[in-house]
């Protein structure tokens, strides 16, 4: 019984593309443009995840149910984010306030971790 394995063969080329996208995703936010930062953070992350899944994990050669399971997991992850992000991204809400230690002051230092603790 012989099994045929089809390998991509250009792993170094795909790796170089991934490294190039990494550099773009690090340098992009340094421009200080919010739209460019969002595009580089999320857009490039999606492209890199696709390249890894297709070329290194060989998801396109897996049985069909693997693709369905992966798609279902991604859908549930997006639903979880959509359900929790309105609360997490707001600084306050009904009967709650985000703790002060989540905030960063002007000097870039974290706020007091225990703002109500007594200092001796």
C-alpha positions in Angstrom: 0.0 0.0 0.0 1.6 3.2 -1.1 0.4 6.6 0.0 0.9 9.6 -2.1 1.7 12.8 -0.2 1.5 16.0 -2.1 3.7 18.6 -0.5 3.7 22.2 -1.4 7.5 22.5 -1.9 7.7 26.3 -1.6 7.7 26.5 2.2 10.6 29.0 2.2 8.7 31.2 -0.2 5.6 31.1 2.0 7.7 31.8 5.1 9.3 34.8 3.4 5.9 36.1 2.5 4.7 35.7 6.1 7.8 37.5 7.4 7.2 40.3 5.0 3.6 40.6 6.2 4.9 40.6 9.7 7.1 43.5 9.0 4.2 45.4 7.3 2.0 44.7 10.3 4.6 46.1 12.7 5.6 49.1 10.6 2.0 50.0 9.6 0.8 51.2 13.0 3.9 53.4 13.4 2.4 55.8 10.8 -0.2 56.8 13.3 -3.1 56.5 10.9 -6.0 54.7 12.5 -7.4 53.2 9.3 -4.0 51.9 8.3 -3.5 50.5 11.7 -6.8 48.6 11.6 -6.1 47.3 8.1 -2.6 46.1 9.0 -3.7 44.6 12.3 -6.7 42.7 11.1 -6.4 42.4 7.3 -2.9 41.1 7.4 -3.7 38.8 10.3 -6.4 37.2 8.3 -4.1 36.7 5.2 -1.4 35.2 7.4 -3.8 32.8 9.1 -5.1 31.7 5.7 -1.6 31.2 4.3 -0.6 29.1 7.4 -3.8 27.0 7.3 -3.6 26.4 3.6 0.2 25.8 3.2 1.4 24.5 6.5 -1.6 22.8 8.0 -2.8 21.5 4.5 -6.4 22.3 5.4 -7.4 22.2 1.8 -6.3 18.5 1.6 -8.2 17.5 4.8 -11.5 15.7 4.8 -14.5 18.0 4.3 -15.7 17.8 7.9 -12.4 19.4 9.1 -13.2 22.4 7.0 -16.7 22.5 8.5 -15.5 22.2 12.0 -12.9 25.0 11.5 -15.6 27.3 9.9 -17.9 26.6 12.8 -15.2 27.4 15.4 -14.5 30.7 13.6 -18.2 31.5 13.5 -18.6 30.9 17.2 -15.5 33.0 17.9 -17.0 35.9 15.9 -20.3 35.6 17.7 -18.5 35.6 21.1 -16.6 38.7 20.1 -19.8 40.4 18.8 -21.6 39.6 22.0 -19.0 40.7 24.5 -17.3 43.6 22.8 -20.0 46.2 23.4 -19.5 45.7 27.2 -15.7 45.4 27.2 -15.0 48.3 25.0 -17.1 50.8 27.0 -15.6 52.6 30.0 -18.8 52.3 32.0 -22.3 50.9 31.9 -25.4 50.2 34.0 -24.3 49.5 37.5 -20.6 49.1 36.7 -17.4 51.1 36.0 -14.3 49.8 34.4 -11.6 49.7 37.2 -9.0 52.5 37.1 -6.1 50.1 36.8 -7.1 49.3 33.2 -6.3 52.9 32.3 -2.9 54.2 31.4 -1.9 57.7 32.4 -0.2 60.3 30.2 3.3 59.1 31.0 2.4 55.6 29.8 2.5 54.0 33.3 -0.3 51.9 34.6 -2.6 53.4 37.2 -2.5 52.3 40.8 -3.3 48.6 40.9 -5.1 48.9 44.2 -6.5 52.4 44.3 -8.4 51.9 47.6 -5.6 50.2 49.5 -4.1 52.1 52.4 -0.4 53.0 52.0 1.6 52.6 55.3 
